Amino acid sequence: MDSENRSETEARPSIPYDIPTSARAYGWMLGGKDNYEVDRSFLLSTLPSFPECVDIARQNREFLFRVVRYLTREAGIRQFIDMGCGLPTDDNVHQVARRFVPDARVVYVDIDPIVLAHGRALLADDASTTVITGDMRDQKAILDHPDVVRLIDFDEPLAVLFLSVGHHLTDADGPARILRTVIDRAAPGSLLGFSQVVADDPARGAAMTAHISGGGVPWQTRTPAEVDALFAGFEPLEPGLVNLVDWRPDPQQPPLAPVDPDLVPYLGATELNKGIYEYGGVLRVRPQEG
């Protein structure tokens, strides 16, 4: 093993496979196959109380396509850092970006070593895209990573994506600081894409937090107002921070893979239960007056 691969291996976090991980559970809801019984069992124990989760995961993935399309085609972004990227499926950030910008550069970041393994296999021959093992709570380590230094030019506008990962940042983690770190260093014109699960009813949100975090997955369901409070000093672009189905909807965008038969009964739950949903949008640092 060469020194580069050895150092990467040593840097991988040790994640036990007897507890679920968000990357694998999320991937299963998108039609992915790279998961374990512990992930499936935990999700199936969650869905009777929170059946919206399947729709939410899929709506977020559709949002990813629309956000990256907007960032490349309309905002002129050519480079991305995708925090908590999850397992590769169809229409990953680099694939969507290159539909509109052939020379787009992407760094994927995730803490699950399975994401690293699958991402490396997918990107083996791609010099402009990489996946690194990193904890999004440690933004300095991510910014100092050699692959970030190699691929991201902080003298040019970039986009940092925190898509469907805000709920994995608890208040104890200092989420407002984490969300600002890259953007504060980035060139003018840089943008931040964000989404997280919210509940209009704080009591139901607290129950969701207790169930998911009790299963070993760091989690905090917030209210929309609590998410808004994380972005003091930011300005959301139109149409603002909203339910993701209302963020520049496009019924003609590419479809997702079908879900596992075990998850089919939960499709459409957000039409019946509208109080829990994914909330987000695209933001920029608010221009200083004067």
WOWO-V405940 format. One record per residue. RES is the residue in one letter. SS is DSSP state (alpha for helix, beta for strand, coil for the rest). NEAR is the number of other C-alpha atoms within 8 Angstrom. D_FIRST is the distance of its C-alpha to the first C-alpha in Angstrom with 1 decimal. Layout:
RES:SS:NEAR:D_FIRST
RES:SS:NEAR:D_FIRST
This chain:
M:coil:4:0.0
D:coil:5:3.8
S:alpha:6:6.6
E:alpha:6:8.2
N:alpha:8:6.3
R:alpha:9:6.1
S:alpha:8:9.6
E:alpha:8:10.7
T:alpha:7:9.8
E:alpha:6:11.7
A:alpha:7:14.4
R:coil:10:15.2
P:coil:8:18.6
S:coil:5:19.4
I:coil:6:22.1
P:coil:5:23.9
Y:coil:7:24.8
D:coil:5:28.3
I:coil:9:29.6
P:coil:13:30.0
T:coil:9:28.2
S:alpha:8:30.0
A:alpha:11:27.4
R:alpha:14:27.7
A:alpha:13:31.5
Y:alpha:10:32.1
G:alpha:16:30.2
W:alpha:14:32.4
M:alpha:13:35.5
L:coil:14:34.4
G:coil:11:34.1
G:coil:9:30.4
K:coil:6:29.1
D:coil:8:25.9
N:coil:11:27.5
Y:coil:8:28.3
E:alpha:6:31.7
V:alpha:10:31.6
D:alpha:13:31.5
R:alpha:11:34.3
S:alpha:8:36.4
F:alpha:10:36.3
L:alpha:9:37.2
L:alpha:8:40.0
S:alpha:7:41.3
T:alpha:11:41.4
L:alpha:11:43.1
P:coil:7:46.5
S:coil:5:47.0
F:coil:8:45.2
P:coil:11:45.4
E:coil:15:44.8
C:alpha:8:41.1
V:alpha:11:40.5
D:alpha:12:42.6
I:alpha:12:41.2
A:alpha:12:37.6
R:alpha:11:38.7
Q:alpha:11:41.0
N:alpha:13:38.2
R:alpha:9:36.1
E:alpha:10:39.1
F:alpha:11:39.6
L:alpha:10:36.1
F:alpha:12:37.2
R:alpha:11:40.4
V:alpha:10:38.9
V:alpha:11:36.2
R:alpha:12:38.9
Y:alpha:9:41.2
L:alpha:11:38.7
T:alpha:13:37.9
R:alpha:10:41.2
E:alpha:7:43.6
A:coil:7:41.8
G:coil:7:39.9
I:coil:12:36.5
R:coil:11:33.5
Q:beta:11:30.6
F:beta:14:29.7
I:beta:12:27.7
D:beta:14:27.9
M:beta:13:27.7
G:coil:12:27.1
C:coil:10:26.6
G:coil:12:26.2
L:coil:12:24.9
P:coil:10:25.4
T:coil:8:28.7
D:coil:6:31.1
D:coil:8:32.1
N:coil:8:29.3
V:alpha:11:30.0
H:alpha:11:28.4
Q:alpha:8:30.3
V:alpha:12:33.5
A:alpha:13:33.2
R:alpha:10:32.7
R:alpha:7:35.8
F:alpha:9:37.6
V:coil:10:35.4
P:coil:7:33.1
D:coil:7:31.1
A:coil:12:30.4
R:beta:12:27.2
V:beta:14:25.9
V:beta:14:23.5
Y:beta:13:23.2
V:beta:15:22.8
D:beta:17:22.7
I:coil:12:22.0
D:coil:12:21.3
P:alpha:12:17.7
I:alpha:7:19.1
V:alpha:13:20.3
L:alpha:12:16.9
A:alpha:8:15.6
H:alpha:10:18.8
G:alpha:12:19.1
R:alpha:10:15.9
A:alpha:7:17.1
L:alpha:7:20.4
L:coil:10:19.5
A:coil:6:16.7
D:coil:4:19.2
D:coil:7:21.1
A:coil:6:20.7
S:coil:9:23.5
T:beta:12:22.3
T:beta:13:19.4
V:beta:11:19.0
I:beta:10:17.8
T:beta:13:18.0
G:coil:11:21.0
D:coil:10:24.3
M:coil:12:27.2
R:coil:7:29.2
D:coil:9:27.0
Q:alpha:11:27.9
K:alpha:6:27.0
A:alpha:8:23.3
I:alpha:11:23.4
L:alpha:9:25.3
D:alpha:8:23.0
H:coil:8:19.8
P:alpha:6:18.4
D:alpha:9:18.9
V:alpha:11:22.4
V:alpha:10:23.1
R:alpha:7:22.0
L:alpha:11:23.9
I:coil:10:26.9
D:coil:7:29.8
F:coil:9:31.9
D:coil:6:34.8
E:coil:9:35.3
P:coil:14:36.3
L:coil:16:33.7
A:beta:13:33.9
V:beta:13:32.2
L:beta:11:32.5
F:beta:14:33.0
L:coil:15:34.1
S:coil:12:35.1
V:coil:11:33.2
G:alpha:12:36.0
H:alpha:13:37.1
H:alpha:9:33.7
L:coil:14:34.7
T:coil:11:37.3
D:alpha:7:39.9
A:alpha:6:38.2
D:alpha:7:35.2
G:coil:9:37.4
P:alpha:12:37.0
A:alpha:8:39.2
R:alpha:7:37.1
I:alpha:11:33.9
L:alpha:9:35.6
R:alpha:8:36.8
T:alpha:9:33.8
V:alpha:10:32.4
I:alpha:13:35.8
D:alpha:6:37.2
R:alpha:7:34.7
A:coil:12:35.1
A:coil:11:37.5
P:coil:6:41.0
G:coil:7:41.1
S:coil:13:38.0
L:beta:13:38.4
L:beta:12:37.2
G:beta:14:37.1
F:beta:13:37.6
S:beta:15:38.6
Q:beta:13:39.0
V:beta:14:41.1
V:beta:13:44.5
A:beta:14:47.6
D:coil:9:51.2
D:coil:8:52.3
P:alpha:9:50.6
A:alpha:6:51.4
R:alpha:8:49.6
G:alpha:15:46.7
A:alpha:10:46.5
A:alpha:8:46.6
M:alpha:10:43.7
T:alpha:12:41.7
A:alpha:8:42.6
H:alpha:9:41.6
I:alpha:12:38.2
S:alpha:11:37.1
G:alpha:8:38.4
G:coil:9:36.0
G:coil:8:33.0
V:coil:11:32.6
P:coil:10:33.5
W:coil:11:36.5
Q:coil:12:39.7
T:coil:13:42.2
R:beta:13:44.3
T:coil:12:47.6
P:alpha:10:47.8
A:alpha:7:49.6
E:alpha:8:46.8
V:alpha:9:44.3
D:alpha:9:46.7
A:alpha:7:46.8
L:alpha:8:43.1
F:coil:9:43.7
A:coil:6:46.3
G:coil:6:46.3
F:beta:9:44.9
E:beta:9:47.0
P:beta:11:46.2
L:coil:9:46.8
E:coil:4:49.2
P:coil:9:49.8
G:coil:10:48.4
L:coil:10:46.5
V:beta:10:47.6
N:beta:10:46.9
L:alpha:14:44.2
V:alpha:8:46.5
D:alpha:7:48.8
W:coil:11:46.3
R:coil:7:47.2
P:coil:7:47.5
D:coil:6:47.0
P:coil:4:48.0
Q:coil:4:46.7
Q:coil:7:43.0
P:coil:4:40.5
P:coil:4:40.7
L:coil:9:38.0
A:coil:7:36.7
P:coil:6:39.1
V:coil:10:38.5
D:coil:9:38.1
P:alpha:6:41.6
D:alpha:5:41.3
L:alpha:10:41.2
V:alpha:8:44.0
P:coil:6:46.8
Y:coil:11:45.5
L:coil:9:45.6
G:coil:8:48.4
A:alpha:10:48.6
T:alpha:12:48.5
E:alpha:6:51.8
L:alpha:6:53.4
N:coil:8:51.8
K:coil:7:51.6
G:coil:7:51.0
I:beta:12:47.2
Y:beta:13:45.2
E:beta:14:42.4
Y:beta:13:43.6
G:beta:13:42.3
G:beta:15:42.5
V:beta:13:41.4
L:beta:12:42.3
R:beta:12:42.5
V:beta:9:43.3
R:coil:7:47.1
P:coil:4:48.5
Q:coil:4:50.3
E:coil:3:54.1
G:coil:2:55.8
